[in-house]
Amino acid sequence: MLSSVTTVLNPLLRSRAQIPPSQKGTTTRNPPQPIHTFASMKLNIFYVLVCVLSISCNMLKVVDRKQEKRFTKEEMPLIQFKEGTSIHSVHASNKARQKILLLHGYGASGIGQYYRSAITLNEEYDLILPDLLYCGKSRGDLSEQSFTIEAQVEHVKLILDSLNIREPMLLIGNSYGGIVAAYFAEKYPELVNKLVIYDSPVNEYRLSYADSLAHSLDVPSVLELLSPTTIAENKKSLDVVFMINHTSLAF
């Protein structure tokens, strides 16, 4: 990766090198012409940015491979299966111990959000870390129904069925995952021993107050913000999430 950046930077460094002094007794009638035009400099800068972006993408892949390798070592391998055009993905351990189902937040993934916590918890518990639909390595069928909370609940239930899990579990949900956890516990109470929801708006505010927060973000309702049912609504929710994250980082 460093060699590719060096290849781009070397011409820039050479262009800034001093011009060798003239031979004694000779004169120069015309001033030396610039070696690089402004347009070529812009092109070189563009190449540098492309290289930086490429390196960043490669780093993300390196981190992903490292995490997958560690989870496999911890006996929590990635399990995937298809149903139609949908892809269901989960990391899970199975050593006949008490089970914990961890549901991640909006736009995250199971391994990405709970990586360090899962390694510690896996010492005493069996863990199930699904990637919710359209997050991580899971994909929906792009129908409007597949973007709903109900679809996420059925996605989680399908994963549990594939793992042959029938006993009650400790269910933990964060943010968007907390909403999915609440809906799941309501629909499948026989599978939930204890429910933990954190940093999630489930029954936390009056609907009018929650809607007012959505209105401040140019979204008609909090339901549309947190439970989008169309591709357009889903895109708007992602725009809001990344806008808030960017603002938080700025401060």
C-alpha positions as CSV (number, residue, x, y, z in Angstrom):
1,M,0.0,0.0,0.0
2,L,2.9,2.4,0.9
3,S,4.6,1.7,-2.4
4,S,1.5,2.9,-4.3
5,V,1.5,6.2,-2.4
6,T,5.2,6.6,-3.0
7,T,4.7,6.0,-6.7
8,V,2.3,9.0,-6.8
9,L,4.3,11.3,-4.6
10,N,7.7,10.8,-6.2
11,P,6.9,13.0,-9.3
12,L,5.7,15.7,-6.9
13,L,8.9,15.6,-5.0
14,R,11.0,15.6,-8.1
15,S,9.1,18.7,-9.4
16,R,10.2,20.6,-6.2
17,A,13.8,19.7,-6.6
18,Q,16.2,22.7,-7.2
19,I,17.3,23.2,-10.8
20,P,21.0,22.6,-11.1
21,P,23.1,25.8,-11.3
22,S,24.1,26.9,-14.8
23,Q,27.5,26.4,-16.2
24,K,30.0,29.3,-15.5
25,G,30.0,31.8,-18.3
26,T,26.6,30.9,-19.7
27,T,23.5,33.0,-19.5
28,T,19.8,32.1,-19.6
29,R,17.7,34.4,-21.7
30,N,14.3,33.0,-20.8
31,P,13.1,32.0,-17.3
32,P,12.7,28.3,-16.8
33,Q,9.2,27.0,-17.6
34,P,7.2,25.4,-14.7
35,I,7.7,21.7,-14.8
36,H,4.0,21.0,-13.8
37,T,1.0,22.9,-14.8
38,F,-1.8,23.6,-12.4
39,A,-4.0,21.0,-14.2
40,S,-1.4,18.3,-13.8
41,M,-1.0,19.2,-10.1
42,K,-4.7,18.7,-9.6
43,L,-4.5,15.4,-11.3
44,N,-1.6,14.3,-9.0
45,I,-3.6,15.3,-6.0
46,F,-6.6,13.3,-7.3
47,Y,-4.3,10.3,-7.6
48,V,-3.2,10.7,-4.0
49,L,-6.8,10.9,-2.8
50,V,-7.7,7.8,-4.7
51,C,-4.7,5.9,-3.1
52,V,-5.7,7.1,0.4
53,L,-9.3,5.9,-0.2
54,S,-8.0,2.6,-1.5
55,I,-5.9,2.1,1.6
56,S,-8.8,3.0,3.8
57,C,-11.0,0.3,2.1
58,N,-8.2,-2.2,2.4
59,M,-7.8,-1.4,6.1
60,L,-11.6,-2.1,6.7
61,K,-11.2,-5.5,4.9
62,V,-8.1,-6.3,7.1
63,V,-10.1,-5.5,10.3
64,D,-13.0,-7.6,9.1
65,R,-10.8,-10.6,8.3
66,K,-9.0,-10.2,11.7
67,Q,-12.4,-10.1,13.5
68,E,-13.7,-13.1,11.6
69,K,-10.5,-15.1,12.3
70,R,-10.7,-14.3,16.0
71,F,-14.4,-15.3,16.2
72,T,-13.7,-18.6,14.5
73,K,-10.9,-19.2,17.0
74,E,-13.4,-18.5,19.8
75,E,-15.8,-21.0,18.2
76,M,-18.3,-18.3,17.1
77,P,-18.0,-18.8,13.3
78,L,-20.0,-16.9,10.7
79,I,-23.1,-18.9,9.6
80,Q,-25.0,-17.9,6.5
81,F,-28.0,-19.3,4.6
82,K,-30.3,-18.2,1.9
83,E,-34.1,-18.0,1.7
84,G,-35.1,-16.9,-1.7
85,T,-33.0,-13.8,-2.5
86,S,-32.5,-13.0,1.2
87,I,-29.3,-13.8,3.0
88,H,-29.3,-14.4,6.8
89,S,-26.1,-14.1,8.6
90,V,-25.2,-14.8,12.3
91,H,-22.2,-15.5,14.5
92,A,-23.0,-18.1,17.2
93,S,-21.4,-20.4,19.7
94,N,-23.1,-23.6,20.9
95,K,-21.6,-25.4,24.0
96,A,-25.0,-26.2,25.7
97,R,-24.7,-23.2,28.0
98,Q,-27.1,-20.3,28.9
99,K,-27.7,-18.4,25.7
100,I,-27.5,-14.6,25.1
101,L,-29.0,-13.0,22.0
102,L,-27.4,-9.7,21.1
103,L,-29.1,-7.3,18.7
104,H,-27.0,-4.4,17.3
105,G,-28.0,-0.9,16.5
106,Y,-29.0,0.7,13.2
107,G,-26.4,0.3,10.4
108,A,-24.0,-1.7,12.5
109,S,-23.4,-5.5,12.6
110,G,-23.2,-8.1,15.3
111,I,-19.5,-8.7,15.2
112,G,-18.8,-5.0,14.6
113,Q,-20.7,-3.7,17.6
114,Y,-20.1,-6.5,20.1
115,Y,-16.7,-7.7,19.2
116,R,-14.9,-7.2,22.5
117,S,-17.9,-7.8,24.7
118,A,-18.7,-11.1,22.8
119,I,-15.2,-12.5,23.4
120,T,-15.5,-11.9,27.1
121,L,-19.1,-13.2,27.4
122,N,-18.3,-16.2,25.3
123,E,-16.2,-17.6,28.2
124,E,-19.4,-18.3,30.1
125,Y,-22.3,-18.1,27.7
126,D,-23.4,-19.2,24.3
127,L,-23.8,-16.2,22.1
128,I,-26.0,-15.4,19.1
129,L,-25.1,-12.3,17.2
130,P,-27.2,-11.9,14.1
131,D,-26.7,-9.2,11.5
132,L,-30.1,-7.6,11.1
133,L,-31.5,-7.3,7.5
134,Y,-29.5,-4.8,5.4
135,C,-26.8,-4.7,8.0
136,G,-23.4,-6.4,8.0
137,K,-23.6,-9.5,5.9
138,S,-27.4,-10.0,5.9
139,R,-29.5,-8.9,2.9
140,G,-33.3,-8.7,2.4
141,D,-35.3,-9.2,-0.8
142,L,-35.7,-5.4,-1.3
143,S,-39.5,-5.6,-0.9
144,E,-41.1,-2.8,1.1
145,Q,-42.1,-5.3,3.8
146,S,-38.5,-6.4,4.3
147,F,-37.7,-3.0,5.8
148,T,-40.1,-3.2,8.7
149,I,-39.5,-4.1,12.3
150,E,-41.7,-7.1,11.9
151,A,-39.5,-8.4,9.1
152,Q,-36.4,-8.0,11.4
153,V,-38.3,-10.0,14.1
154,E,-39.0,-12.9,11.6
155,H,-35.4,-12.7,10.4
156,V,-34.1,-13.2,13.9
157,K,-36.7,-16.0,14.5
158,L,-35.6,-17.8,11.3
159,I,-32.0,-17.6,12.4
160,L,-32.9,-19.2,15.8
161,D,-34.8,-21.9,14.1
162,S,-31.8,-22.6,11.9
163,L,-29.7,-23.0,15.0
164,N,-32.4,-25.3,16.5
165,I,-32.8,-23.0,19.5
166,R,-36.0,-23.5,21.5
167,E,-35.1,-22.6,25.1
168,P,-35.6,-19.1,26.6
169,M,-32.7,-16.7,26.3
170,L,-31.4,-13.5,27.7
171,L,-32.2,-11.0,25.0
172,I,-30.2,-7.7,24.8
173,G,-30.9,-5.0,22.3
174,N,-29.3,-1.6,21.6
175,S,-30.8,1.4,19.8
176,Y,-32.6,0.1,16.7
177,G,-31.9,-3.4,18.0
178,G,-33.7,-2.5,21.2
179,I,-36.9,-1.9,19.2
180,V,-36.5,-5.2,17.4
181,A,-35.9,-6.9,20.8
182,A,-39.1,-5.4,22.3
183,Y,-41.2,-6.6,19.3
184,F,-39.5,-10.0,19.4
185,A,-40.2,-10.4,23.1
186,E,-43.8,-9.5,22.6
187,K,-44.3,-11.9,19.8
188,Y,-42.2,-14.8,21.1
189,P,-42.3,-14.6,24.9
190,E,-41.5,-18.3,25.2
191,L,-38.0,-17.6,23.8
192,V,-37.2,-14.7,26.2
193,N,-36.1,-15.3,29.8
194,K,-34.9,-11.8,30.4
195,L,-35.1,-8.6,28.3
196,V,-32.5,-5.8,28.4
197,I,-32.9,-2.7,26.3
198,Y,-30.5,0.2,26.4
199,D,-30.1,3.5,24.5
200,S,-33.4,2.8,22.8
201,P,-36.6,4.8,22.6
202,V,-39.0,1.9,23.4
203,N,-41.8,3.4,25.6
204,E,-39.4,6.1,26.7
205,Y,-41.2,9.2,25.5
206,R,-44.7,10.3,24.6
207,L,-45.5,9.8,20.9
208,S,-46.0,13.5,20.4
209,Y,-42.6,14.4,21.9
210,A,-40.9,11.7,19.8
211,D,-42.6,12.9,16.7
212,S,-41.5,16.5,17.5
213,L,-37.9,15.2,17.4
214,A,-38.5,13.6,14.1
215,H,-40.0,16.8,12.7
216,S,-36.8,18.7,13.7
217,L,-35.0,16.3,11.3
218,D,-37.5,16.8,8.5
219,V,-39.1,13.4,9.0
220,P,-42.9,13.2,9.3
221,S,-42.9,10.8,12.3
222,V,-40.6,8.9,14.7
223,L,-42.1,5.7,13.4
224,E,-41.0,6.5,9.9
225,L,-37.5,7.4,11.2
226,L,-37.0,4.3,13.4
227,S,-39.0,1.8,11.4
228,P,-38.8,2.7,7.7
229,T,-40.9,0.7,5.4
230,T,-39.7,1.9,2.0
231,I,-36.3,2.3,0.3
232,A,-36.8,6.1,0.3
233,E,-37.6,6.1,4.1
234,N,-34.7,3.8,4.8
235,K,-32.3,6.2,2.9
236,K,-33.7,9.2,4.8
237,S,-33.1,7.3,8.1
238,L,-29.5,6.5,7.2
239,D,-28.9,10.2,6.2
240,V,-30.1,11.3,9.6
241,V,-28.0,8.7,11.4
242,F,-24.8,9.7,9.6
243,M,-25.6,13.4,10.0
244,I,-26.0,13.0,13.8
245,N,-22.8,10.9,14.0
246,H,-20.9,13.5,12.0
247,T,-22.1,16.3,14.3
248,S,-21.2,14.3,17.4
249,L,-17.7,13.7,16.1
250,A,-17.3,17.4,15.2
251,F,-17.8,18.3,18.9
